[in-house]
Each structure stands twice: as structure tokens, then as C-alpha cells.
Amino acid sequence: MRLVLFGATGFASGKILREARQRGHEVVGVARHVESLAEPREAGSLHDEKFVLDATAGAGALIVAIPGRPMPDGTKLFDAVPTLFATANRRGLRIGVVGGASSLRVADGGPRLIDTSEFPDEFKPEAGAHAEVLAALQEAPAGVDWFYVSPPANFGAHAPGERTGSYRLGGDVLVTNADGNSSISGDDYAIAFVDELERPAHRRQRFTVGY
């Protein structure tokens, strides 16, 4: 499958890029600055509709791994949602989004992670921006095929973890282990993400992963 990965220089995106290529997929890495990326790569922006349409010719999926926070020019991920929908319709491809954890509930019937007292105030603007994107996807036109993968609470370059080859799936509630910890390694998150690309099980849905 040909995949076009926007935001390819990040932590999660780098893991997804490597996992997909190891499985034999052609992955085009897209970023504003591509010097650190191996070929195939393209310098561009998700906010440039013509570029996105041209870059996704022949692709089976468009992967979005871009932070929700505003870019230096003031644009944010939510502003690119119309381009995502237009591209999905024109190209007939699937949209996969590396999402945020803050909109997950801490337990069945419990508050969202972002609404708990423990959630740091400094992270709320970006967390809220990603929640906006999820809400927009959930209202997408019927013909748009998408999925959104929320990571667990403890995930990122600060806690890269090790590859185990296993994970557990969840819906709108954080996946936690017997000790109450919510985590997954970058490699295992990527395995779950690419598994969904290869064997779609969550069409037009958000899901989460963890141990």
C-alpha cells in the first residue's frame, strides 16, 4: 500500500513510518523540513490543499501525525480538516490520525482525562485542539473513511519503552494494566496503527491502545 505520512519527523510518526516500511509498504514522509527523512520524502504542508492532493495520488491512506497546537503562522490542525475531507473524497483513500489521549475517559462513566484535576494546565490548549479534530471527524460526511488512535496517558519520546509485539485495544476509556498504569511503547503503538491500516476494524471510529 502507498501511504502518505504528514508530520513524519515526530516520535509516533517515526515509529509508524519504520513499521510500515518494514512490512513492505511504500511510505512517503512529509514534513516542512525533510532533511532527516529517508526517501521517499516530500517537503510540504497539510494546509496546502493542492500539495496534499498531488502528494496523495495513488495512495491508500493519508496519515496525520501533526500536533494540535498552532503553527508559527497561526494555523492549527483543525484548519486542515476540510482539506482532509476533500482529499479523501477525491482520492478514495482512508485517513488515519495519531490522536491525543486527553479526550479519553479515565473510567466507564468517568471524566475525560483533560477534565481531571491532575491534567496540567499548560497542556490543555493542545489537548483541546486535538479534541476539536476528533469531533470534526465524528461529524465527517458519510463517504469519508477515517480512524483516530488515541495513545495511553503515558506515551511519547519521554517514555519510548520497548517493543513487545502485543497490545490491548479500547474504545473511549483509557486502557490500563492491573496496577492502574496506562502506557505503551512507541513501537507497539506503531504496530497497532499499521495493523489497523492493513486490517480495518475501526472504520469511522476512535480507538485506543495500551498494555
C-alpha positions as a Markdown table, in Angstrom:
| # | Residue | x | y | z |
|---|---|---|---|---|
| 1 | Met | 0.0 | 0.0 | 0.0 |
| 2 | Arg | 1.2 | 3.5 | -0.7 |
| 3 | Leu | 0.9 | 5.7 | 2.4 |
| 4 | Val | 1.5 | 9.4 | 2.8 |
| 5 | Leu | 2.5 | 10.4 | 6.3 |
| 6 | Phe | 2.2 | 14.1 | 7.3 |
| 7 | Gly | 4.3 | 15.1 | 10.2 |
| 8 | Ala | 6.8 | 12.4 | 9.6 |
| 9 | Thr | 9.6 | 13.7 | 11.8 |
| 10 | Gly | 7.8 | 13.2 | 15.1 |
| 11 | Phe | 8.1 | 10.4 | 17.7 |
| 12 | Ala | 4.9 | 8.4 | 16.9 |
| 13 | Ser | 5.2 | 9.1 | 13.2 |
| 14 | Gly | 8.8 | 7.9 | 13.0 |
| 15 | Lys | 7.7 | 4.6 | 14.6 |
| 16 | Ile | 4.8 | 4.2 | 12.2 |
| 17 | Leu | 7.0 | 5.1 | 9.2 |
| 18 | Arg | 9.5 | 2.4 | 10.1 |
| 19 | Glu | 6.9 | -0.2 | 11.0 |
| 20 | Ala | 5.0 | 0.3 | 7.7 |
| 21 | Arg | 8.2 | 0.2 | 5.6 |
| 22 | Gln | 9.4 | -3.0 | 7.3 |
| 23 | Arg | 6.1 | -4.6 | 6.3 |
| 24 | Gly | 6.7 | -3.7 | 2.7 |
| 25 | His | 4.5 | -0.6 | 2.3 |
| 26 | Glu | 5.7 | 2.4 | 0.4 |
| 27 | Val | 5.6 | 5.4 | 2.8 |
| 28 | Val | 6.1 | 8.9 | 1.7 |
| 29 | Gly | 7.3 | 11.0 | 4.6 |
| 30 | Val | 6.0 | 14.6 | 4.5 |
| 31 | Ala | 7.2 | 17.5 | 6.7 |
| 32 | Arg | 8.1 | 21.1 | 6.5 |
| 33 | His | 11.7 | 20.2 | 6.8 |
| 34 | Val | 12.7 | 16.8 | 5.5 |
| 35 | Glu | 16.4 | 16.7 | 5.8 |
| 36 | Ser | 16.3 | 14.0 | 8.4 |
| 37 | Leu | 14.0 | 11.7 | 6.4 |
| 38 | Ala | 15.0 | 9.0 | 4.1 |
| 39 | Glu | 13.5 | 8.8 | 0.6 |
| 40 | Pro | 10.7 | 8.8 | -0.5 |
| 41 | Arg | 10.0 | 12.2 | 1.1 |
| 42 | Glu | 8.4 | 15.5 | 0.3 |
| 43 | Ala | 8.5 | 18.9 | 1.8 |
| 44 | Gly | 5.1 | 20.3 | 2.2 |
| 45 | Ser | 2.2 | 21.2 | 4.4 |
| 46 | Leu | -1.2 | 19.7 | 5.2 |
| 47 | His | -2.6 | 23.2 | 4.9 |
| 48 | Asp | -1.8 | 23.4 | 1.2 |
| 49 | Glu | -4.8 | 21.6 | -0.5 |
| 50 | Lys | -3.2 | 21.4 | -3.9 |
| 51 | Phe | 0.0 | 19.9 | -2.5 |
| 52 | Val | -2.0 | 17.3 | -0.4 |
| 53 | Leu | -4.0 | 16.3 | -3.4 |
| 54 | Asp | -0.9 | 15.9 | -5.6 |
| 55 | Ala | 1.1 | 14.1 | -2.9 |
| 56 | Thr | -1.6 | 11.5 | -2.3 |
| 57 | Ala | -2.1 | 10.4 | -5.9 |
| 58 | Gly | -2.2 | 6.6 | -5.8 |
| 59 | Ala | -2.2 | 6.4 | -2.0 |
| 60 | Gly | -4.4 | 4.1 | 0.0 |
| 61 | Ala | -4.2 | 6.1 | 3.1 |
| 62 | Leu | -3.2 | 9.6 | 4.4 |
| 63 | Ile | -1.7 | 9.5 | 7.9 |
| 64 | Val | -1.8 | 12.6 | 10.1 |
| 65 | Ala | 0.7 | 12.8 | 12.9 |
| 66 | Ile | 0.8 | 16.6 | 13.5 |
| 67 | Pro | 0.5 | 18.3 | 16.9 |
| 68 | Gly | -2.8 | 20.1 | 17.5 |
| 69 | Arg | -1.1 | 23.3 | 18.8 |
| 70 | Pro | -0.9 | 26.3 | 16.4 |
| 71 | Met | 2.0 | 26.5 | 13.9 |
| 72 | Pro | 4.2 | 29.6 | 13.8 |
| 73 | Asp | 1.9 | 31.1 | 11.2 |
| 74 | Gly | -1.1 | 30.7 | 13.4 |
| 75 | Thr | -2.7 | 27.7 | 11.6 |
| 76 | Lys | -3.6 | 24.6 | 13.6 |
| 77 | Leu | -4.5 | 21.0 | 12.7 |
| 78 | Phe | -8.2 | 21.7 | 12.9 |
| 79 | Asp | -7.9 | 24.2 | 10.0 |
| 80 | Ala | -6.8 | 21.3 | 7.7 |
| 81 | Val | -9.9 | 19.2 | 8.3 |
| 82 | Pro | -11.7 | 20.5 | 5.1 |
| 83 | Thr | -8.6 | 19.5 | 3.1 |
| 84 | Leu | -8.6 | 16.1 | 4.6 |
| 85 | Phe | -12.2 | 15.5 | 3.7 |
| 86 | Ala | -11.8 | 16.9 | 0.2 |
| 87 | Thr | -8.8 | 14.7 | -0.4 |
| 88 | Ala | -10.5 | 11.6 | 1.0 |
| 89 | Asn | -13.4 | 12.1 | -1.4 |
| 90 | Arg | -11.2 | 12.8 | -4.4 |
| 91 | Arg | -8.7 | 10.1 | -3.9 |
| 92 | Gly | -10.9 | 7.5 | -2.2 |
| 93 | Leu | -8.3 | 7.0 | 0.5 |
| 94 | Arg | -8.5 | 6.4 | 4.2 |
| 95 | Ile | -7.5 | 8.9 | 6.8 |
| 96 | Gly | -5.6 | 7.7 | 9.9 |
| 97 | Val | -4.9 | 10.2 | 12.7 |
| 98 | Val | -2.3 | 9.9 | 15.5 |
| 99 | Gly | -4.6 | 11.4 | 18.2 |
| 100 | Gly | -4.4 | 12.6 | 21.7 |
| 101 | Ala | -5.2 | 10.9 | 25.0 |
| 102 | Ser | -6.9 | 13.8 | 26.8 |
| 103 | Ser | -10.3 | 13.1 | 25.4 |
| 104 | Leu | -10.4 | 9.6 | 26.7 |
| 105 | Arg | -12.3 | 8.9 | 29.9 |
| 106 | Val | -10.4 | 7.6 | 32.9 |
| 107 | Ala | -13.1 | 5.0 | 33.6 |
| 108 | Asp | -16.5 | 4.0 | 32.4 |
| 109 | Gly | -18.8 | 6.9 | 33.1 |
| 110 | Gly | -15.9 | 8.9 | 34.5 |
| 111 | Pro | -14.5 | 12.3 | 33.4 |
| 112 | Arg | -12.3 | 12.8 | 30.4 |
| 113 | Leu | -8.6 | 12.9 | 31.2 |
| 114 | Ile | -8.4 | 16.6 | 30.3 |
| 115 | Asp | -11.2 | 17.4 | 32.9 |
| 116 | Thr | -9.4 | 15.8 | 35.8 |
| 117 | Ser | -7.6 | 17.9 | 38.4 |
| 118 | Glu | -4.3 | 16.1 | 37.6 |
| 119 | Phe | -4.2 | 17.2 | 34.0 |
| 120 | Pro | -1.6 | 20.0 | 33.6 |
| 121 | Asp | -3.0 | 23.4 | 32.6 |
| 122 | Glu | -0.1 | 24.0 | 30.2 |
| 123 | Phe | -1.1 | 21.0 | 28.1 |
| 124 | Lys | -4.8 | 21.9 | 27.8 |
| 125 | Pro | -4.6 | 24.2 | 24.7 |
| 126 | Glu | -3.0 | 21.5 | 22.6 |
| 127 | Ala | -5.2 | 18.8 | 24.1 |
| 128 | Gly | -8.3 | 20.8 | 23.4 |
| 129 | Ala | -7.2 | 21.4 | 19.8 |
| 130 | His | -6.8 | 17.6 | 19.2 |
| 131 | Ala | -10.3 | 17.0 | 20.7 |
| 132 | Glu | -11.6 | 19.5 | 18.1 |
| 133 | Val | -10.2 | 17.4 | 15.3 |
| 134 | Leu | -11.8 | 14.3 | 16.7 |
| 135 | Ala | -15.2 | 16.0 | 17.0 |
| 136 | Ala | -14.9 | 17.1 | 13.4 |
| 137 | Leu | -14.0 | 13.6 | 12.2 |
| 138 | Gln | -17.0 | 12.3 | 14.1 |
| 139 | Glu | -19.2 | 14.7 | 12.0 |
| 140 | Ala | -17.5 | 13.9 | 8.7 |
| 141 | Pro | -19.6 | 13.3 | 5.6 |
| 142 | Ala | -20.7 | 9.7 | 5.3 |
| 143 | Gly | -18.2 | 8.9 | 2.5 |
| 144 | Val | -15.1 | 9.8 | 4.5 |
| 145 | Asp | -13.3 | 6.8 | 5.9 |
| 146 | Trp | -11.2 | 7.6 | 8.9 |
| 147 | Phe | -9.8 | 6.3 | 12.2 |
| 148 | Tyr | -8.2 | 8.1 | 15.1 |
| 149 | Val | -5.8 | 6.3 | 17.5 |
| 150 | Ser | -5.6 | 7.8 | 21.0 |
| 151 | Pro | -2.4 | 6.8 | 22.8 |
| 152 | Pro | -2.4 | 5.9 | 26.5 |
| 153 | Ala | -1.7 | 8.5 | 29.2 |
| 154 | Asn | 2.0 | 7.7 | 29.4 |
| 155 | Phe | 3.3 | 7.8 | 25.8 |
| 156 | Gly | 5.9 | 9.7 | 23.9 |
| 157 | Ala | 9.6 | 10.4 | 23.5 |
| 158 | His | 10.0 | 10.7 | 27.3 |
| 159 | Ala | 8.9 | 7.1 | 27.7 |
| 160 | Pro | 9.9 | 5.3 | 24.5 |
| 161 | Gly | 9.6 | 1.8 | 26.0 |
| 162 | Glu | 10.5 | -1.5 | 24.3 |
| 163 | Arg | 8.9 | -3.5 | 21.5 |
| 164 | Thr | 6.8 | -6.4 | 22.8 |
| 165 | Gly | 4.7 | -7.1 | 19.8 |
| 166 | Ser | 1.5 | -7.0 | 21.9 |
| 167 | Tyr | -1.2 | -4.5 | 22.9 |
| 168 | Arg | -4.8 | -4.3 | 24.1 |
| 169 | Leu | -7.5 | -2.3 | 22.4 |
| 170 | Gly | -10.0 | 0.1 | 23.9 |
| 171 | Gly | -12.7 | 2.5 | 22.9 |
| 172 | Asp | -13.3 | 5.8 | 24.7 |
| 173 | Val | -11.7 | 4.7 | 28.0 |
| 174 | Leu | -8.0 | 4.6 | 28.9 |
| 175 | Val | -6.5 | 1.2 | 28.7 |
| 176 | Thr | -4.7 | 0.4 | 32.0 |
| 177 | Asn | -2.9 | -2.6 | 33.4 |
| 178 | Ala | -3.5 | -4.3 | 36.7 |
| 179 | Asp | -1.5 | -1.6 | 38.5 |
| 180 | Gly | -3.6 | 1.2 | 37.0 |
| 181 | Asn | -0.8 | 2.3 | 34.7 |
| 182 | Ser | -1.7 | 3.5 | 31.2 |
| 183 | Ser | 1.2 | 3.1 | 28.8 |
| 184 | Ile | 2.6 | 1.7 | 25.6 |
| 185 | Ser | 5.9 | 1.8 | 23.8 |
| 186 | Gly | 6.3 | 3.8 | 20.6 |
| 187 | Asp | 7.0 | 0.5 | 18.6 |
| 188 | Asp | 3.9 | -1.2 | 19.9 |
| 189 | Tyr | 1.7 | 1.8 | 19.2 |
| 190 | Ala | 3.0 | 1.7 | 15.7 |
| 191 | Ile | 2.2 | -2.0 | 15.4 |
| 192 | Ala | -1.4 | -1.3 | 16.4 |
| 193 | Phe | -1.6 | 1.6 | 14.0 |
| 194 | Val | -0.3 | -0.3 | 11.0 |
| 195 | Asp | -2.4 | -3.3 | 11.9 |
| 196 | Glu | -5.5 | -1.1 | 11.5 |
| 197 | Leu | -4.3 | 0.1 | 8.1 |
| 198 | Glu | -3.8 | -3.5 | 6.9 |
| 199 | Arg | -6.9 | -5.0 | 8.6 |
| 200 | Pro | -9.5 | -2.2 | 9.1 |
| 201 | Ala | -11.6 | -2.9 | 12.2 |
| 202 | His | -12.4 | 0.7 | 13.3 |
| 203 | Arg | -13.9 | 2.5 | 10.3 |
| 204 | Arg | -15.0 | 6.0 | 11.2 |
| 205 | Gln | -14.1 | 5.4 | 14.9 |
| 206 | Arg | -11.7 | 6.5 | 17.6 |
| 207 | Phe | -9.9 | 3.7 | 19.5 |
| 208 | Thr | -7.1 | 3.5 | 21.9 |
| 209 | Val | -4.3 | 1.1 | 22.8 |
| 210 | Gly | -2.3 | 0.1 | 25.8 |
| 211 | Tyr | -0.9 | -2.8 | 27.8 |
